[in-house]
């Protein structure tokens, strides 16, 4: 029996090899997972041309996944450095790599990723079109925008961010709203400018059915881009953001009718008190489609520490409905991240994701913490290092400050509560000052 996409297979009752692997990794019944994929509540991005892929599932019923953005720019053209970031990200457990290259021979880097990388690969065709055609923005034609989508699909990209929710109507709303930070989405600003320069409708919106046909052919998951995501907490929850979300909900149902898998992209900058409601609105408007969030960053005043502002928001977002966290590094808003920045961003996002998974009761999440607490109780340092989210850093910190006694650390010494409780409960003397 044949099928076109993972969703098509699930709706026919077929358990694909990719779905079977995801079910095993997630400790979820295969039939339950198949039902979630059929409903659109879980997607398994798996382009038929991405041969090296290790499939993963994205959905609120599964472990919260992490995406890592990277790619070359006009100021930083070192492709080898970007590949080093890719290797580091995959080694650290990131499930997805998103190529945001905006300069140079982007097709070479993209094809290298889909040929060699086991992580899910995402791209933003709008960026690449500007690079690929290398001409004035207003000279790019509607056909050329669509052709780039086709090229990325053929290259094996598993999901694409398509900024199809910002049509001419929403663009007028943006102009009238006089937002504090306007449009901060790079792709959103490009297509907004193109519409203003040409007077034409957004081709990604106008020709959405053609895009669906491409996605269906290669089984590309659509990540419906949030061109109007808030770029400051002052713009969170405004009319352009909500209007675009409603459009994305309508497009989601159109995609599902063609068995195309969908994710919805979300904020952005958002104060803590709005996050829960925003997650619930998305789940309602978009019928439970997986929600992919950047942050949310819960304050605007921490450049250099935005991996922390994003992790705070990400933990709350994932607790209340988000399925996929786009990492944010300490370099956000400032420069292209280094390898060290990538590491910091990944760890912050993994902490947020894991904290949410505990809150949601995801199988195996709390078990990890149980084992770590057990190792701490036993003062088993090697087990603590092995179980740590960043074993290398944990081991290094202890090595940098060696205690006098192995069953202590240099914080408490022989006043260590764990050490002394172990001793007294074993009937031994507690020798704090000896």
C-alpha positions in Angstrom: 0.0 0.0 0.0 1.5 3.4 -1.0 1.5 6.7 0.8 2.7 10.2 0.1 3.5 11.6 3.5 3.8 10.5 7.1 0.3 12.0 7.7 -1.1 10.1 4.7 0.4 6.8 6.0 -1.0 7.4 9.5 -4.5 8.1 8.1 -4.4 4.9 6.2 -3.4 3.0 9.3 0.2 2.4 8.2 3.0 2.3 10.7 6.0 3.7 8.8 9.6 2.8 9.8 10.0 6.5 10.9 6.9 6.3 13.1 8.0 3.0 14.6 11.4 4.5 15.5 9.8 7.6 17.1 7.4 5.5 19.1 10.3 3.5 20.5 12.4 6.6 21.4 9.4 8.3 23.0 8.1 5.2 24.9 4.7 5.7 23.4 2.3 3.1 22.0 2.7 3.0 18.2 -1.0 3.1 17.6 -1.5 6.1 19.8 1.3 7.9 17.9 -0.2 7.0 14.6 -3.4 8.5 15.7 -1.7 11.7 16.8 0.1 12.0 13.4 -3.1 11.4 11.6 -4.8 14.2 13.5 -1.9 16.6 12.9 -1.1 16.9 16.6 2.3 15.3 16.0 4.5 15.7 12.9 7.5 13.6 11.9 9.6 15.8 9.5 11.2 13.3 7.1 11.9 14.4 3.6 12.2 11.4 1.3 15.5 12.7 0.0 17.1 13.1 3.5 18.9 9.7 3.6 20.9 10.2 6.8 18.0 11.3 8.9 17.3 10.0 12.4 13.6 10.7 12.6 12.0 12.5 15.6 8.5 13.4 16.4 7.3 16.9 17.4 4.1 17.3 19.4 2.9 18.3 22.8 2.4 14.6 23.8 6.1 13.9 23.2 9.4 15.1 24.6 10.0 18.8 23.9 12.5 19.1 21.0 15.3 21.7 20.4 16.2 23.5 17.2 19.5 25.1 16.6 19.8 28.0 14.1 23.0 28.6 12.3 24.4 29.5 8.8 26.7 31.8 7.0 26.2 35.6 6.6 27.9 38.3 4.6 30.1 39.2 7.5 30.8 35.6 8.6 31.4 33.3 5.6 33.3 30.4 7.2 31.3 27.3 6.2 33.7 25.0 8.1 33.0 26.9 11.3 29.2 26.5 10.7 29.7 22.7 10.2 31.6 22.6 13.5 28.6 24.1 15.2 26.4 21.5 13.5 28.5 18.7 14.8 28.6 20.2 18.3 24.8 20.7 18.3 24.1 17.1 17.2 26.5 15.7 19.8 24.8 17.8 22.5 21.4 16.3 21.6 19.7 18.9 19.4 17.1 17.2 17.3 17.0 19.9 14.6 19.3 22.1 12.7 17.9 25.1 10.8 20.1 26.6 8.1 19.5 30.4 8.0 22.4 31.1 5.6 22.0 34.6 4.1 25.1 34.9 1.9 27.4 32.8 -0.2 27.0 29.4 -1.8 24.0 28.5 0.3 23.1 25.4 -1.8 26.4 23.8 -1.1 26.0 24.1 2.7 22.4 23.0 2.6 23.2 19.9 0.5 26.0 19.1 2.8 23.7 19.2 5.7 21.1 16.8 4.2 23.8 14.5 3.0 25.7 14.2 6.3 23.6 15.3 9.2 21.3 13.0 11.1 19.3 15.8 12.7 16.0 17.2 11.2 17.0 19.9 8.7 15.0 23.1 8.3 15.4 26.1 6.0 13.8 29.5 5.2 13.4 29.7 1.4 12.8 33.5 1.5 16.4 34.1 2.6 17.8 31.9 0.0 15.9 33.4 -2.8 17.4 36.8 -2.2 20.9 35.2 -2.2 20.3 32.8 -5.1 18.9 35.3 -7.6 21.2 38.1 -6.4 19.1 40.9 -7.8 16.9 43.7 -6.5 14.2 42.5 -4.2 11.4 44.0 -6.3 12.7 42.2 -9.4 12.2 38.7 -7.9 9.1 37.2 -9.5 6.3 35.2 -7.9 7.5 32.1 -9.9 11.0 32.5 -8.6 9.9 32.5 -5.0 8.0 29.2 -5.6 11.0 27.7 -7.5 13.2 28.2 -4.4 10.7 26.2 -2.3 10.9 23.4 -4.9 14.7 23.5 -4.9 14.9 23.1 -1.1 12.4 20.2 -1.2 14.5 18.4 -3.8 17.6 19.0 -1.7 16.1 16.9 1.1 15.1 19.6 3.6 12.7 18.1 6.2 10.8 21.3 7.1 10.6 24.8 5.7 9.5 28.1 7.3 7.1 29.6 4.9 5.9 33.2 5.6 2.5 32.7 4.2 0.4 34.2 6.9 1.2 37.8 6.2 -1.0 38.8 3.2 -1.7 42.3 2.0 -4.6 42.6 4.5 -2.4 41.8 7.5 0.3 44.1 6.1 -2.1 47.0 6.2 -2.9 46.1 9.8 0.8 46.3 10.6 1.1 49.7 9.1 -2.0 50.9 10.9 -1.0 49.4 14.3 2.2 51.5 14.5 4.0 48.7 16.5 6.7 49.6 18.9 9.3 47.4 17.0 7.5 47.0 13.6 8.3 43.6 12.0 11.4 41.8 13.5 11.1 38.6 11.5 13.8 38.7 8.8 11.6 36.6 6.4 8.5 38.6 7.3 10.2 41.9 6.7 11.5 40.8 3.3 8.1 39.6 2.0 6.4 42.7 3.5 8.9 44.9 1.6 8.3 42.9 -1.6 4.6 43.4 -1.3 5.0 47.1 -0.7 7.5 47.5 -3.6 5.5 45.4 -6.2 1.9 46.0 -5.1 1.4 42.2 -5.4 -0.1 39.7 -3.0 2.3 37.5 -1.0 3.0 34.6 -3.4 3.4 32.1 -0.5 -0.2 33.0 0.5 -1.6 33.4 -3.0 -0.1 30.2 -4.3 -0.3 28.1 -1.2 -1.8 25.1 -3.0 1.3 24.9 -5.2 3.5 24.9 -2.1 1.3 22.1 -0.7 1.8 20.0 -3.8 5.6 20.4 -3.5 5.5 19.4 0.2 3.3 16.4 -0.5 5.6 15.1 -3.2 8.7 15.1 -1.0 7.0 14.9 2.4 8.2 18.3 3.6 6.7 19.6 6.8 5.5 23.1 6.6 6.5 25.4 9.5 4.1 28.3 9.1 6.2 31.4 9.8 5.2 34.1 12.2 6.1 37.2 10.3 4.3 39.3 12.9 5.8 37.8 16.0 6.3 40.5 18.6 9.9 41.8 18.7 9.3 43.5 22.1 7.1 42.7 25.1 5.2 45.9 24.2 3.9 44.3 21.0 3.0 40.9 22.4 -0.6 39.8 21.7 -1.4 42.7 19.4 -3.8 42.7 16.4 -1.2 41.9 13.7 0.1 38.9 15.7 -3.4 37.5 16.4 -4.7 38.2 12.8 -1.7 36.3 11.3 -2.3 33.4 13.7 -5.9 33.1 12.6 -4.7 33.0 8.9 -2.2 30.3 9.9 -5.0 28.3 11.4 -6.9 28.4 8.2 -3.9 27.4 6.2 -3.2 24.5 8.5 -6.6 23.0 7.7 -5.9 23.4 4.0 -2.5 21.7 4.4 -4.0 18.8 6.3 -6.5 18.2 3.5 -3.6 17.4 1.3 -1.9 15.3 4.0 0.9 17.8 4.5 2.3 18.0 8.0 2.3 21.4 9.7 4.0 23.2 12.6 3.0 26.7 13.7 5.7 29.3 14.6 5.1 31.5 17.6 6.5 34.4 19.6 8.9 36.1 20.0 9.1 38.5 22.9 6.3 38.1 25.5 5.8 38.9 29.2 5.4 35.9 31.5 1.8 36.6 32.3 0.7 36.3 28.6 2.5 33.0 27.7 0.0 30.5 28.9 -2.9 32.3 27.2 -1.0 32.6 24.0 -0.2 28.8 23.9 -3.9 28.0 24.5 -5.0 30.4 21.8 -2.7 28.7 19.3 -3.8 25.2 20.3 -7.4 26.3 19.7 -7.0 28.3 16.5 -4.7 25.8 14.9 -6.5 22.7 16.1 -3.6 21.3 18.2 -0.9 21.5 15.5 2.6 21.5 17.0 3.7 24.9 18.2 7.3 26.0 17.5 8.5 29.0 19.6 11.4 31.3 19.6 11.8 31.8 23.3 9.5 33.5 24.2 12.0 36.1 25.5 10.4 37.4 28.7 12.2 40.7 28.9 13.9 43.0 26.4 16.8 44.3 28.6 19.2 41.4 28.8 21.5 41.4 25.7 24.3 38.9 26.3 22.0 36.8 28.5 19.0 36.2 26.1 19.6 32.5 26.3 18.3 32.8 29.9 15.4 35.1 29.1 14.4 32.6 26.3 14.8 29.6 28.6 12.5 31.1 31.2 9.8 31.7 28.6 10.5 28.4 26.8 9.9 26.4 30.0 6.5 28.0 30.5 5.6 27.8 26.8 6.4 24.1 26.6 4.5 23.4 29.9 1.3 24.9 28.4 1.4 23.6 24.8 4.6 24.4 22.8 6.3 21.3 21.3 9.5 22.7 19.8 11.9 25.3 21.2 14.1 27.3 18.9 17.3 27.9 21.0 18.5 31.4 21.7 22.2 32.1 22.3 23.9 34.8 24.4 24.7 36.4 21.1 21.1 37.0 20.2 20.5 40.6 19.0 24.3 41.2 19.0 26.2 39.0 16.5 26.6 35.6 14.8 27.0 33.0 17.6 30.3 31.2 18.2 30.6 27.5 19.0 30.7 28.4 22.7 27.5 30.5 22.3 25.9 27.6 20.5 26.7 25.4 23.5 25.3 27.9 26.0 22.1 28.3 23.9 21.6 24.5 23.6 22.0 23.9 27.3 19.6 26.7 28.3 17.0 25.3 25.8 17.5 21.7 27.0 17.0 22.8 30.6 13.8 24.6 29.6 12.5 21.6 27.6 13.3 19.1 30.3 11.7 21.2 33.0 8.5 21.4 30.9 8.6 17.6 30.2 8.7 16.9 34.0 5.7 19.2 34.4 3.8 17.5 31.6 4.6 14.0 32.9 6.5 12.8 29.8 7.6 9.2 30.3 11.2 9.1 31.5 11.6 12.8 32.3 11.3 12.7 36.1 13.2 9.3 36.1 16.4 11.2 35.0 16.1 13.6 38.0 15.4 10.6 40.3 18.6 9.0 39.3 20.6 12.2 39.7 19.2 12.8 43.2 20.1 9.2 44.1 23.7 9.8 42.9 23.8 13.0 45.0 22.5 11.2 48.1 25.2 8.6 47.7 27.9 11.3 46.9 28.6 9.3 43.8 30.4 11.9 41.8 31.0 9.8 38.7 27.3 9.0 38.3 26.5 12.7 38.8 28.8 13.6 36.0 27.4 10.9 33.7 23.8 12.0 34.4 24.5 15.8 34.1 23.0 17.6 31.2 26.6 19.0 30.5 28.9 16.3 31.9 32.1 18.1 30.7 31.3 21.3 32.6 30.2 19.5 35.8 33.4 17.4 35.9 35.5 20.6 35.2 33.9 22.6 38.0 34.7 19.9 40.6 38.2 19.5 39.3 38.9 23.2 39.5 38.2 23.3 43.3 39.3 20.0 44.9 38.1 19.4 48.4 40.2 18.1 51.3 37.8 15.0 51.6 36.4 13.1 48.7 32.9 12.8 50.2 32.6 16.6 50.3 32.9 19.6 48.0 34.5 23.0 48.7 31.2 24.7 49.3 30.3 23.0 52.6 33.3 20.7 53.4 32.6 18.5 56.4 29.4 20.5 57.1 27.8 18.8 54.1 24.3 17.9 55.0 24.2 14.9 52.7 27.5 13.4 54.1 26.4 14.0 57.7 22.9 12.5 57.2 24.4 9.5 55.6 26.8 9.0 58.5 24.3 9.5 61.3 21.7 7.2 59.7 24.4 4.5 59.4 25.1 4.9 63.1 28.4 6.6 62.6 30.0 9.6 64.3 29.5 13.0 62.6 33.1 14.5 62.7 32.4 18.1 61.5 35.3 19.9 63.3 37.8 16.9 63.7 
